[in-house]
Amino acid sequence: MGAGPAGLACAATMRGKGLSVTVVEKAGQVGSAWRGHYDRLHLHTDRKHSGLPGMAMPVTYPLYPSRAQMVEYLEGYAARFDIRPVFATEVLSVRQRGTRWSLRTSNGAIDAPVAVVATGIASAPYRPTWPGMEIYRGNVAHSSDYRNPAPYVGKRVLVVGFGNSGGEIALDLAEAGVDVALAVRGPVQILPRDLLGLPIVTWAIIYRHLPARLVDLINAPVLRLALGSMEKLGLRRAAKGPLQMISEDGRVPLIDVGTLDKIRDGSIKIRPGIDRLTAYGVIFDDGRNENFDAMILATGFRPDLRRLVADVENVFDQQGMPLAVGRSTAAPGLYFCGQVTSPTGQLREIGIEAQRIADLACSYLAASGLRAA
């Protein structure tokens, strides 16, 4: 389910094991989520660590490929492995029927002994609410709806959230001359995209076998030297280090691609969390009252997969996220790919998970005497 990086990678690796695979995609093309991202987006992981199984990214791509190049790569990947998804077909529910999985879709039913959920983590935008939202006269959009600064030129904009989307959207607006502020509710962590001449993901891969807390302790002095004081910028440093934050909380630190420089020169202003909205703006937690013409909610995504995969036990946590990703679940024949963040790079992790799922699916089918359909 899904024709993004995870779905395509699983299809390619499972076909490589001789299995018959059907990829179902609700959009009309591969990589629909990537097509919808904001225009300036580039990968935060380098090209060498971002290719999917069996096909490296072209050497003609820059070190950090663009959104458009990522879409081009996914199209080429599907063509290379002759993956032809069933497009314009939404999976409405997935239920276990004996030893098989029954998918109810917008175009009929699909039955198979193995089901792989590869719908990604950007399918359910989270839109928080505050008192006063009903009287606010400005425009409120989620970061998933943002494309470029054009609609915001000449306006005062508040970006809510200090993740990678929030930081990069604020940077995009500032570079276009938009009057922009960032609302940062709590403590944060920041990583440079490159450290000592190497992509930051390379360091994460080098240290991947060490405890996250130890790696954060080792890296802390170098990161402080590379980034400078966050406190002088009006930011609070989180008690947990960057890798510990990812591994324990699933929160990805801001990977700086220029946002900090714009905060330093005043092009991006830092504000605290929001207490409530007024007709024309925001009252912050510190009591400050400011007017804003628009708000962009870079508040992430909260998919609850229990709505999709129903009536299974010991598969999801209390938030509806899978307990096991890239591994066997408590429901035989059900797998999830690409549903968790990884300090060593999301695309790299997807490739590892896809290869493991292909092996597990083959072993499961052989042990059960089942055939893939």
C-alpha atoms as one frame of an Amber mdcrd trajectory, in Angstrom:
protein
   0.000   0.000   0.000   1.627   3.210  -1.196   3.803   4.098  -4.199   6.252
   6.328  -2.408   9.840   5.339  -1.558   8.802   2.639   0.941   6.181   1.035
  -1.273   8.434   1.018  -4.340  11.398  -0.340  -2.370   9.296  -3.171  -0.934
   7.900  -4.002  -4.365  11.394  -4.151  -5.879  12.921  -6.295  -3.122   9.956
  -8.697  -2.965   9.956  -9.110  -6.721  13.651  -9.773  -6.493  12.721 -12.743
  -4.297  10.341 -14.069  -6.937   7.125 -12.874  -5.296   4.160 -11.475  -7.197
   3.447  -7.955  -5.953   0.564  -5.519  -6.385   1.183  -1.901  -5.377  -1.930
   0.138  -4.600  -1.708   3.943  -4.648  -4.516   6.418  -4.005  -2.895   9.154
  -6.124  -2.344   9.089  -9.855   1.442   8.807  -9.859   4.381   7.554  -7.836
   5.856   9.767  -5.142   2.695  11.785  -4.588   3.836  13.075  -1.182   7.109
  14.322  -2.660   5.264  16.067  -5.464   3.278  17.984  -2.870   6.203  19.251
  -0.785   7.288  22.897  -0.903   9.298  24.003  -3.915  12.675  24.685  -2.271
  12.883  21.348  -0.458  16.083  19.353  -0.819  16.964  16.084   0.850  18.633
  16.486   4.215  20.505  13.237   3.592  23.193  13.066   0.928  22.729  11.373
  -2.424  25.043   8.441  -1.619  22.925   7.448   1.390  19.522   8.099  -0.175
  19.220   5.564  -2.995  16.730   2.707  -2.725  17.714  -0.994  -3.063  19.150
  -1.890  -6.443  19.445   1.625  -7.864  21.741   4.382  -6.672  20.809   7.981
  -7.254  22.377   9.423 -10.446  25.889  10.800 -10.003  24.709  13.874 -11.912
  22.516  14.843  -8.951  23.940  17.318  -6.443  25.035  16.162  -2.993  21.571
  17.008  -1.641  19.012  16.334  -4.407  16.004  18.593  -4.857  12.357  17.686
  -4.466  11.970  17.556  -8.258  15.000  15.274  -8.580  13.578  12.967  -5.913
  10.355  12.664  -7.910  12.375  12.012 -11.065  14.349   9.339  -9.231  11.198
   7.578  -7.998   9.753   7.574 -11.512  12.984   6.073 -12.815  13.019   3.512
 -10.017   9.505   2.321 -10.839  10.443   2.051 -14.512  13.718   0.235 -13.758
  11.937  -2.516 -11.833   8.781  -2.460 -13.965   6.594  -1.532 -10.994   3.166
  -0.567 -12.264   1.022   0.507  -9.328  -2.756   0.398  -9.396  -3.300   4.149
  -9.313  -6.306   6.186  -8.179  -7.211   3.415  -5.753  -7.544   4.158  -2.062
  -7.259   1.368   0.484 -10.211   1.837   2.817  -9.553  -1.013   5.239  -7.279
  -3.984   5.810  -8.591  -7.011   7.649  -7.254 -10.429   8.431  -9.286 -13.299
   7.006  -7.772 -16.530   8.214  -4.315 -16.811   6.687  -4.905 -14.014   4.188
  -5.339 -10.254   4.217  -8.372  -8.637   2.645  -8.030  -5.092   1.361 -11.224
  -3.154   0.712 -10.394  -0.451  -1.816 -12.246   2.254  -3.691 -12.073  -0.014
  -6.752 -12.978  -3.361  -5.241 -11.339  -5.960  -3.030  -7.803  -7.356  -3.093
  -6.851 -10.560  -1.297  -3.280 -11.635  -0.481  -1.347 -13.688   2.100   1.007
 -10.763   2.788   0.168  -7.074   3.266   2.781  -4.325   3.533   1.646  -0.915
   4.764   3.984   1.692   3.268   1.811   4.780   3.427   4.502   6.985   4.963
   4.269   9.371   7.897   3.080  12.481   6.048  -0.469  11.372   5.353  -2.246
  12.917   8.351  -1.416  16.602   8.989  -1.752  17.613  12.624  -3.530  20.945
  13.085  -3.571  22.082  16.709  -6.201  24.495  17.949  -6.046  27.433  20.335
  -8.687  29.585  21.996  -9.766  32.341  19.654  -9.229  30.474  16.396 -12.848
  31.051  15.482 -12.379  34.838  15.484  -8.954  35.005  13.824  -9.323  36.721
  10.436  -6.009  35.711   8.928  -5.240  32.688   6.819  -4.218  29.475   8.597
  -2.506  26.755   6.541  -0.632  23.582   7.393   2.942  23.222   6.183   1.772
  20.441   3.851  -0.167  23.120   1.937   2.793  25.501   1.626   4.543  25.709
  -1.762   6.477  28.995  -1.964   6.536  32.556  -0.542   4.498  34.168  -3.358
   1.126  34.255  -1.494   2.791  35.773   1.592   4.753  38.671   0.092   3.901
  41.903   1.896   2.343  40.086   4.858   3.366  39.324   8.430   3.585  35.556
   8.854   3.910  33.361  11.917   5.349  29.879  11.372   4.435  27.550  14.220
   6.898  24.750  14.951  10.682  24.383  14.921  11.044  21.116  13.046  12.648
  20.868   9.629   9.545  22.033   7.780   9.089  25.022  10.081  12.719  26.041
   9.946  12.980  25.733   6.179   9.654  27.436   5.438  10.642  30.336   7.682
  13.958  30.515   5.807  12.151  30.451   2.465   9.910  33.325   3.532  12.796
  35.358   4.985  14.849  35.005   1.810  11.873  36.397  -0.113  11.730  39.425
   2.161   8.630  38.338   4.056   8.259  39.565   7.654   8.327  36.202   9.449
   8.465  34.918  13.006   8.862  31.392  14.374   6.785  30.269  17.361   8.895
  27.818  19.370   7.032  26.281  22.289   9.664  24.152  23.987  13.353  23.200
  24.088  14.945  22.191  20.784  17.966  20.515  19.270  19.726  21.556  16.074
  22.185  19.762  13.828  24.283  21.185  10.984  23.657  19.519   7.646  27.419
  19.011   7.338  29.962  18.559  10.130  33.732  18.711   9.595  33.240  18.332
   5.847  30.964  15.275   6.041  27.159  15.029   5.792  25.700  14.764   9.287
  24.047  11.441   8.404  27.521   9.980   7.798  28.398  10.615  11.435  25.152
   8.971  12.559  26.004   5.891  10.487  29.552   5.751  11.883  28.222   5.839
  15.442  25.104   3.728  14.853  26.238   0.843  17.079  26.887   3.074  20.080
  24.211   4.179  22.583  22.549   7.432  21.504  23.269   9.105  24.844  27.003
   8.341  24.506  27.146   9.627  20.923  25.405  12.849  21.940  27.927  13.285
  24.756  30.850  12.773  22.355  29.461  15.161  19.751  28.237  17.929  22.057
  31.440  20.065  22.103  31.843  19.929  18.319  28.184  20.778  17.737  28.357
  23.759  20.080  31.411  25.009  18.195  29.705  24.496  14.816  26.349  26.019
  15.739  27.166  28.600  18.371  24.944  29.463  21.298  21.262  28.667  20.844
  20.414  30.582  23.995  21.666  33.847  22.454  19.105  33.314  19.683  16.235
  33.015  22.146  16.105  29.221  21.936  16.306  26.679  24.748  18.463  23.604
  24.304  16.668  20.316  25.042  18.046  18.155  27.842  18.174  15.164  25.510
  20.768  15.204  22.768  19.819  14.985  19.078  20.217  11.213  18.661  18.570
  10.446  21.973  15.654  12.668  20.975  15.216  10.714  17.741  15.617   7.249
  19.234  13.468   7.792  22.320  10.889  10.367  21.230  10.793  10.054  17.436
  11.499  13.788  17.182  13.898  14.923  14.477  16.124  17.907  15.365  16.215
  20.855  13.017  18.883  20.226  10.386  20.147  23.715   9.694  20.358  24.770
   6.049  20.548  28.514   6.749  17.778  29.158   9.257  20.158  30.031  12.106
  21.888  32.744  10.067  18.514  34.365   9.360  17.648  34.215  13.062  20.991
  35.824  13.901  20.505  38.731  11.508  16.928  39.306  12.629  15.254  38.229
   9.386  13.514  35.455  11.329  12.231  36.443  14.762  11.802  33.913  17.566
   8.629  33.906  19.624   7.421  31.622  22.443   4.445  29.271  22.332   0.928
  30.487  21.568  -1.556  31.146  24.351  -4.520  32.257  22.225  -5.508  34.000
  19.026  -7.155  37.359  18.520  -9.026  38.676  15.498  -5.804  39.980  13.995
  -3.018  38.002  15.573  -1.632  36.074  18.513  -1.106  36.442  22.235   1.978
  34.455  23.176   2.692  32.606  26.404   4.749  35.542  27.671   1.786  37.898
  27.236   3.105  39.588  24.100   0.377  40.528  21.608   1.300  40.737  17.900
  -0.649  40.976  14.691  -0.106  38.450  11.893  -1.776  38.246   8.502  -1.216
  34.503   8.198  -0.110  31.457  10.152   1.622  28.358   8.797   1.343  25.329
  11.066   4.554  23.306  10.786   3.200  20.994  13.449   3.889  17.653  11.846
   1.734  14.634  11.167  -0.092  12.164  13.371  -1.236   9.161  11.365  -3.376
   6.653  13.252  -3.108   3.400  11.323  -5.722   1.696  13.483  -8.288   3.332
  11.222  -6.797   1.490   8.260  -5.805  -1.844   9.746  -8.698  -2.880  11.958
  -9.327  -5.699  14.413  -5.721  -6.743  15.036  -4.163  -7.053  18.475  -0.681
  -6.180  19.726   0.258  -4.385  16.510  -0.172  -0.672  17.380   0.772   1.586
  20.247  -1.675   3.933  21.937  -1.224   6.526  19.190  -1.974   4.070  16.413
   1.612   3.706  15.234   3.042   0.221  14.559   5.031  -1.432  17.323   7.257
  -3.204  14.778   8.482  -1.502  11.595  10.589  -3.335   9.045  10.139  -6.500
  11.091   7.570  -9.206  11.763   4.490  -8.002  13.605   2.157  -9.851  15.966
  -0.142 -10.412  12.969   1.395 -13.023  10.618   1.871 -11.706   7.099   1.467
  -8.029   8.044   4.429  -5.671   7.726   5.081  -1.932   7.960   7.795  -0.003
   6.154   8.959   3.598   6.489   6.804   4.505   9.473   9.513   5.662  11.884
  12.179   8.339  11.797  15.808   7.257  11.705  18.975   9.153  12.678  20.858
   7.414   9.856  18.503   8.717   7.176  14.902   7.886   6.377  15.541   6.700
   2.829  18.497   4.567   3.892  16.363   3.016   6.625  13.543   2.347   4.153
  15.959   0.390   1.976  17.131  -1.724   4.912  13.547  -2.352   6.040  12.403
  -3.285   2.526  15.132  -5.893   2.133  14.364  -7.351   5.544  10.618  -7.466
   4.836  11.237  -9.315   1.563  13.259 -11.960   3.412  10.675 -12.255   6.187
   7.785 -12.524   3.742   9.503 -15.311   1.812  10.235 -17.228   5.014   6.678
 -16.759   6.242   5.137 -17.944   2.961   7.437 -20.953   2.793   6.780 -21.964
   6.398   3.017 -21.532   5.968   2.781 -23.265   2.620   1.184 -20.139   1.136
   1.692 -18.426  -2.173   1.894 -14.702  -2.869  -0.978 -13.445  -5.010
